[in-house]
Amino acid sequence: MEPVRLQKYLARCGVASRRACEALITEGRVSVNGTVVSELGTKIIPGVDEVSLDGEMVELPDKKVVVMLNKPAGFLSAMSDDHGGRCVSELIPTDAYPGLFPVGRLDKDTTGLLLFTNDGELGNALIHPRHHVAKTYLAWVKGSVGLRALQTLQEGVHLEDGITQPAHARVLEQANDRTLLELTIYEGHNRQVRRMGAAVNHPVEQLERIQIGPVELGDLQAGKWRLLDEEEHRALLAATGLSRDRMDS
């Protein structure tokens, strides 16, 4: 095989996104053939060089998979937590599919669709802003949302880190001084939907993600997971512009 950059190899192994793998290298946590490597320009030959992370050998997965989880409230979108918090890794089949990592995150109180994959390039593509992969949420917010607030959500909301891209927003229900919104965004700022709600004076009380790109949560029960089928997996690859042949490589 041709030499590849170390961070790209780690991402292909499903360790994390390429950017996160670069951090692992610079932190001195990666070794090649028994020697710690911290230079990002390092190249290795897959199948020839032995790569380890924190002393554990890293290998290319036999098959690339994507797992869907209906995340319940109270779980961190992380594989581990130094402070002992409950993590989504408790809910997914890490033994059956080594190398899984969460694609993006949902905050502790947000529920719904969270994807995991052992394909680092796909994971990175899904969260990279240049691909504009849509994410759809159901949000119960305080108050009765009027046309002005709805228009602001649709045109762009001024946040501390800049104005949001135009979103799709519509009112589904109003009851007891609460409004149920369906909101589709095309970027991934930290706690973006909650911050957008607060910015238009309609704080989010309950939030659930129901769709990422072409993949819908459907009737999957809270706390349960399933593998994406072949059609869903290929549609997800198409949404990011990656080759559909990656499923078989």
DADA-V221309 format. One record per run of one state. SS is the DSSP state (alpha for helix, beta for strand, coil for the rest). FROM is the first residue (numbers start at 1). TO is the last residue. If there is no record, write none. Layout:
# DADA-V221309
ss->SS from->FROM to->TO
ss->SS from->FROM to->TO
This chain:
# DADA-V221309
ss->coil from->1 to->3
ss->beta from->4 to->5
ss->alpha from->6 to->12
ss->coil from->13 to->17
ss->alpha from->18 to->26
ss->coil from->27 to->29
ss->beta from->30 to->32
ss->coil from->33 to->34
ss->beta from->35 to->36
ss->coil from->37 to->42
ss->beta from->43 to->44
ss->coil from->45 to->50
ss->beta from->51 to->53
ss->coil from->54 to->55
ss->beta from->56 to->58
ss->coil from->59 to->65
ss->beta from->66 to->71
ss->coil from->72 to->75
ss->beta from->76 to->76
ss->coil from->77 to->86
ss->beta from->87 to->87
ss->alpha from->88 to->91
ss->coil from->92 to->100
ss->beta from->101 to->102
ss->coil from->103 to->110
ss->beta from->111 to->117
ss->coil from->118 to->119
ss->alpha from->120 to->127
ss->coil from->128 to->128
ss->alpha from->129 to->131
ss->coil from->132 to->134
ss->beta from->135 to->142
ss->coil from->143 to->146
ss->alpha from->147 to->155
ss->coil from->156 to->157
ss->beta from->158 to->159
ss->coil from->160 to->161
ss->beta from->162 to->163
ss->coil from->164 to->167
ss->beta from->168 to->175
ss->coil from->176 to->177
ss->beta from->178 to->185
ss->coil from->186 to->191
ss->alpha from->192 to->199
ss->coil from->200 to->203
ss->beta from->204 to->212
ss->coil from->213 to->214
ss->beta from->215 to->216
ss->coil from->217 to->224
ss->beta from->225 to->227
ss->coil from->228 to->229
ss->alpha from->230 to->240
ss->coil from->241 to->243
ss->alpha from->244 to->248
ss->coil from->249 to->249
